[in-house]
């Protein structure tokens, strides 16, 4: 088994991880990509372990891929949604976590609308906790799967120029990606209207562009972000039509990037709002489907490394 240079108990964010730790996770995930493409996808690495997916927000890709990842490693996986749980009856986040903790689970994957909620919860439980997205703070497994997708296509992360475009203000995906790409030596550009870029974001070591055409010049990777209406109070954009005109990715804007530039989107996509279907479905340039595939492998790698540190409960007092 690969010697793990990942010594954290939880995976709460990319911030604070070093290049070796990120590389370790990506290398392990790379191995799982091959396994997932074979007929026999199952391993017994996590036999006897329990993974609970606790989701207080909607999810398609993240929840399903954590479920598949756990099952492919042989764990028992349970999905819990806030709707249908006692959260609806007023149970607090901590009480819910403590209840689950009492059932001796090994890994808790949590998605929550409040930034910081997952960290708070990780301080109360004995199991390993993985952040499946907390508010507009972090979404570490998304940044890891994005990095794996880029690394497999481009052969590296270091030295690439990556444009992250759109609703950066509300995006935990953007925040985790900025940390990861910076640490791995890529150059990050943020592109969007002033209303959708956090003030002072330059301090994160990125270049900021309000003109998408200028921002896309010569980039290697274009990451498009969804307009997150559910996190907006008030009007951040004048109209969908105007937004698409200035900040939607279409073939004309794509032509300004490098000829071999690739297109990414974490999903769910709003076709015709931030991205034209023509571009999203471009088989040569769009990596959107690969991102989903890498999501399972990356989540297997995360479950793998975090459970290596758990005490063997049968042997423990
Ligand atoms: C993202 C999320 O929920 O943060 N989706 C995902 O996990 N792939 C991005 C989004 O909702 O726009």
Boltz pocket constraint, residues with backbone or C-beta under 6 A from the ligand:
constraints:
  - pocket:
      binder: B
      contacts: [[A, 58], [A, 61], [A, 62], [A, 132], [A, 133], [A, 135], [A, 139], [A, 142], [A, 172], [A, 173], [A, 225], [A, 226], [A, 228], [A, 266], [A, 267], [A, 268]]
      max_distance: 6.0
